[in-house]
Amino acid sequence: MKFEATEILSQIDELVDCESLVIAYSGGLDSTVLLHAVAALRDRGSLLKPLRALHVNHGLNPAAANWEEFCVQTCEGLGVSLQSVLVKIARRPGQSVEEEAREARYRVFNENLGQGDCLLLAHHQDDEIENLLLRLTRGSGPGGLAGIPRWRPLGEAQLLRPLLAFSRESLSVYAAQHGLDWIEDESNTNTNFDRNFWRQEILPLIGKRFPGFRESWRKSITLYGEADQMLRELASADLVALKTDDPAVLEAVALLELDEARQRNVLRYWMKTLGFDPPGWQMMRRLTCEILSSRKPGARLDCIAGSIRLFGDKLVLFGTESEIAPVLNEKIWPLDGIRNQNLELEGNGELRIDWSMNADSAFSRHRIVDGVSEFKVRYRHEGDRCRLAGRPTKALRKILQDSALPIWLRERQPLVFANDELVCVPGIGVCDGFVAGVDEPGLEINWRAPDLLFRAG
C-alpha cells in the first residue's frame, strides 16, 4: 500500500478527547516520515490540533548528542517544537539493553504526557511482522502474537500507531519523494540482535519465495487477535465464579472444576487485572499441574513480582513485601507502656491500644496477677489452648479457624501473655477472668495486620 499523509488523517480524526498531538521522534526513517506527514497535514489546514515532538536521548551511542541536534534542526525546519529528554539506562541482570531502553522511553512518555495528549508512534507493518517472529521464537500465546495495538491508553494520555498498515518500503518511497533526511543507526545492521537478524537475513529470503507473505501474515495476526479477545472474554466469565471479597484471592475449589487450559487462561487474566505480570509457560503449568492439583496447604510458586500460594480452599497472590518473613519471636511489652503506645511487630504489623468502656473485647489491667511488670507477645505453639470469656475452652488453632481471620494470617496472629497466662488474642477476644468490669475503663488491644496481598502500583 502506497503511503500518503492523507492516509493517516482519518485515524487522527477518530481520536476522542485528543487536544494535542505529540510525535515520538528518534530521527530515524520511520519517525521522520511520520513527523513530516503530520506537519504537512497541519500546513494544509487539514489538521488543526497543536503539534509537538518528543525525543528520548538514551545516551547509549557515541553519536547520541549529534542525533539529538539533528532532531532539533529537523523540527525547526518543519516549525515543530521539540522536547528532548536524556535518560540513564540501568543495566539490570537478565534484561536486554533494548528492553531497558524501551522501559526508559515509556517512563519519559508517562512523565511528559497528560490528559488531552495523544502520542503518535511510527511502528509500521514490518515492525509487526518482526514482532510476530520474535514472539514465536519465545513461545508466546495468542495474546503475544496478536500484533501491536494500533491504539491504547497511555496513563492519562492516548497512544496511536497510524503507520501499522504500511511497509517500511512504502515509507522509504515517501521519504525519497519528499527529499527527507534521517539518521541511520549503524546498530540496525548488527545481526547479533535478534530483530536485526530477522530483518536482514530471514525476511528477505521469505520475500523472494513468498512475495505476498506480509499480507498473509497480517491476516494471521488479526486471527490471533480475535482468538485472544475470545479467550479474554471466556476468562472474564470464568473469573466471576472464582472471585472473593479481595481481588487478590480466588476460590481454589471452583478453579479446580475447570480443565487445566481454562485454569491457566483465567489465572493469566486474573493476574493481569491486578497489574501482575503472569509467569511463563513452564511456571503456569507447574501452578496448575502441581500446586493446584496437589491441594497441599502452603504450596507456593515464587515469581519475580510476588508469590502465589495455596491456603486451604483459597489461592492467594502475594506481593514482594510479603516475602520478608516476620520475626515471630517473643517480644516484651512493658506494663506501664501499654497504656500510651502501640507496639510495632517486626514484619507483622502492629498492636494498637484503645481505652474502652463496657466492651467485651477490653481487659482490665487490675486483674493481671500481682508481680507482673510486663506483657509478653508471642505466637501460637502447637497444643496451645484458650478459654475466651463466655466461651468454652478450645484449642487455639480451632479458635483462629473459627475467627474471621484470613487463613494466611493465622500463623502470624500475635498473642498477649502475662507471665505464662494468655490474657487476650488481639482483635479476637479477651481470655476468661481478664474482662474489664461494668463501668471499668478497659484496654482494648487490636492487631493491625500487614497487607501481604499483591497491590498494583
Secondary structure, DSSP 4 states (H G I P E B T S, - for coil): ----GGGGHHHHHT-SS--EEEEE--SSHHHHHHHHHHHHHHHTTS--S-EEEEEEE---STTHHHHHHHHHHHHHHHT-EEEEEE------TT--HHHHHHHHHHHHHHHH--TTEEEE----HHHHHHHHHHHHHTT--HHHHS---SEEEETTEEEE-TTTTS-HHHHHHHHHHTT------GGGG-TTSHHHHIIIIIHHHHHHH-TTHHHHHHHHHHHHHHHHHHHHHHHHHHHHHHB-SSTTEEEHHHHHTS-HHHHHHHHHHHHHHTT-----HHHHHHIIIIIIHHT-TT-EEE-SSEEEEEETTEEEEEEGGGGS----S-EEEEGGGTTT--EE-TTS-EEEEEEEES-TT-B-GGGSPTT--EEEEEE--TT-EE-BTTS--EEHHHHHHHSS--GGGGGG-EEEEETTEEEEETTTEEBTT-B--TT-EEEEEEEE----B----
